[in-house]
Amino acid sequence: MSTIVKTMTPFINIEILCEALTAVGCRHTVCGDVIIMDGTMQKFELIKGRYSFIYERGGWRDTTNKQYKSVNSFLKSVEKMYNYIYEARLQAERERLERERREYVEKQKQEVIARAKAQGYAVREEKVKEKIKLVLVRSTY
């Protein structure tokens, strides 16, 4: 008889889940919406938008170290690794977006300066409350 385990962490991203399984020493195969643990009767299956752990017997076998762990211990280590990888990817995405934003602002600033100089203005930069203010100056005689 199979048992379906619902975890505190909703495993919704198959890529991160597979990476977490590899990190905890679990060899696996992906078949559509099912992740099968190699050499065992355990699997993660997509049920109602999240991957649930389904197993046949009492323990999970670590195929790398040939050891048995309790299902609870196994799932805790997978959850911990899943959350770690998820947060790392989220942080990398934030950094990428911030870098792209800065590049865009710098590009816009250079375009404004170039247009101003083409029209005969001198450009002065001022910092006002954490924002850059470009002041166009033209001397007339």
Secondary structure by P-SEA (a helix, b strand, c coil): cbbbbbcccccccaaaaaaaaaaacccccccccccccccccbbbbbcccbbbbbbcccccccccccccccaaaaaaaaaaaaaaaaaaaaaaaaaaaaaaaaaaaaaaaaaaaaaaaaabbbbbbbbcccbbbbbbbbbcc
